[in-house]
């Protein structure tokens, strides 16, 4: 059965989610920085040029690439979608956030991030 998490559990989950989102944003920013610093634009490749820049060009392209990687990482960190899953405390049915805060069974819907699964000892088979 679904039970609400304690405030300390919710705080720890939020902290872990922020840490994971930050690390993923840093990795995505670094990868985009590297790609921008070593590759040419598609127009020059289409014209018959090389796809990669020479090693002499990389230091000149690095400031723009760092700026681009920073922007990509910040945008990812800011706009990453949150979990929209909700669960009914009465019947256990899961769904997505909609216009109603009540389940079809009459139970209250809560965000999936705020609940955890706990085995019901009365219905547990051995």
MITORVO-529498 format. One record per atom (N, C-alpha, C): residue in one letter; x, y, z. Coordinates in pm, whole numbers, plus 50000, padded with zeros to 5 digits. Each point is the difference from the previous one (the first is absolute). Example, Ala and Ser with C-alpha at 12.3 -4.5 7.8 and 13.67 -1.06 7.14 Angstrom:
REM MITORVO-529498
a513194943150780a499115011950000a500905012050000s499655010549928s500825011950006s499235010950073
REM end
This chain:
REM MITORVO-529498
x500844988350000x499165011750000x500895012450000x499455010849950x500745012649991x499835007750131x501125004850053x499985008350120x500815012749972x499645010850068x500725012649981x501394999050062x500965006449934x501365000550052x500085010050113x500964997950088x500235009550107x500715012349942x499945011350069x500695012049948x501504997949980x500644992250084x501444997649982x500254991549876x499144990349972x500144991949878x499805008649876x499015008850005x499745008749886x501165009749977x500585005150108x501145009149988x501204992849939x500264987850044x501114992249947x499774996549853x498784996449964x499684997149859x500185012349913x499565011550048x500155012549926x501475003449982x500794997850105x501445002849993x500674990949897x499654987250001x500594990649904x499585003349857x498755004049981x499535003449866x500715012549948x500205009850085x500715012249959x501464996849965x500634991550080x501394996349975x500124992649866x499104990649975x500054992549874x499725009149882x499045009150013x499695009349893x501195009349973x500685004550106x501165008749984x501134992649928x500294987750042x501074992449936x499694997249853x498764996949970x499614997749862x500125012849917x499665011450059x500145012749930x501475003249974x500864997150096x501445002449982x500554991249888x499624987350000x500484990849896x499485004349863x498745003549991x499435004449873x500675012949951x500265009450091x500705012349963x501424997349954x500704990750068x501374996849961x500064993249864x499084990949975x499974993149870x499685010049889x499055008850022x499695009849896x501165009749980x500725003350106x501185008749988x501074993349913x500264987450026x501004992749921x499574999149854x498744996949977x499534998849862x500095013149924x499655010950067x500065013049933x501465004049975x500904996450088x501395004349984x500754992049895x499574987849968x500784991949904x499294997849866x498735004049987x499294997749873x499695013249932x499894999249868x499635011749922x498495000549984x499515011149948x498565001049977x499604991549880x498724997149991x499524991049895x500125006149861x499945013149991x500095006549868x501364997349936x501075001050077x501324997649944x500204985249966x499394991150076x500094985849968x499224997149872x498855006349985x499184998149881x500725005149876x500795010550015x500745005649887x501194991349961x500264989350074x501094990949965x501215001350092x499865007250108x501125001750092x500094988650101x500985000950085x500184990050105x498975002050110x499724989250071x499045000650111x500665005350128x501284996450020x500725004150121x500925011849970x500225008350100x500925011249987x501414995150026x500995007949959x501394996550027x500325003150147x501054994250050x500405002450139x500375014650024x500475007049898x500365014150015x498755008750021x498844995449951x498775007850012x499294998150135x500294989350069x499284996650125x500145010950106x501205005350030x500095010550103x499185012549966x499905003449872x499225011649959x498504997650020x499574987649982x498584996650012x499594996950144x500954998250089x499704995750136x499125009850080x500225013149999x499115008950077x498544999149958x499754999749869x498634998749952x499414986550038x500824989749992x499544986650035x499674999050149x500815006250085x499725000050144x498705007450029x499805011249934x498765007650018x498804991749955x500104993649885x498924991749951x499724988250094x501054993550049x499824988950093x499355004450129x500375011950049x499395005350121x498505002749980x499665005849888x498605003049969x499194987049989x500544990049930x499294987249985x499804993450135x501034999850084x499884994050133x498995007250088x500035013449997x499045007750080x498554998049953x499814999749870x498664997849946x499494986150036x500874990049992x499584986650037x499664999350148x500825006150084x499764999750144x498695007050035x499745011049933x498815007950033x498714993949947x500044994549879x498764995949934x499804984949992x500764992250072x499774985650001x498624997450061x499234991649933x498634997650045x499984992250131x499075003550082x499814993250128x499054988249979x500014991050096x499114988449994x498565004650023x499134996349909x498595004150009x499114988450044x500574989350052x499234988350037x499365002050137x498744996050011x499285000550127x499474986050029x499704997750128x499484987050041x498865002250100x499014991149995x498865000750091x500384992750129x499755006450114x500324993850128x499024988850035x498805000349945x498994989950034x500154987349918x499955001449867x500024988149915x501374996849943x500955009450005x501354997649951x500165002149851x498985005049930x500085002249857x500905012049971x500874998549901x500925010749962x499475007049876x500355012549985x499595007949884x500895012249987x499565009549918x500755012349979x499215011950055x500715010650031x499365012050053x498995005049898x498795002050047x498925004749912x499265011550063x498745000749971x499205011150049x499374997250136x500004987650043x499344996550124x501004995250104x499685002050127x500874995250107x499424987550067x498924994749942x499344988050052x500054988849897x500134987950049x499984988149915x498554996349969x499814991349902x498644995549967x499384991850113x500854994450087x499484992450114x499635009250117x500345012949990x499715009650106x501185002950089x501124993249977x501195002050082x500785012449959x500935003950085x500825011849976x501234996249918x500355008549901x501184997849918x501185007650059x501164993650002x501225006450047x501124998049902x500975009149997x501124998949908x500844987850034x500494993449896x500784987950018x501295002850078x500545012049987x501225003550073x499765000850150x498765001650041x499685001550142x499524987450067x500044988549929x499524987550058x501044989049981x499834989550076x500844988149986x499134987750017x500454988849947x499254987650008x500384992650128x499004995950073x500224992450122x499094987849994x500564988250026x499224987849996x498945000350110x498804996449963x498904999450095x500054986550070x500274999450132x500124987150067x498704991950000x498855006449989x498734992850001x499794992449868x500485005349890x499824993849870x501234992849950x501014998950082x501274994049958x499914984850010x500324993249890x500014985349999x501404995250029x500094989350073x501334994550032x500304988049918
REM end
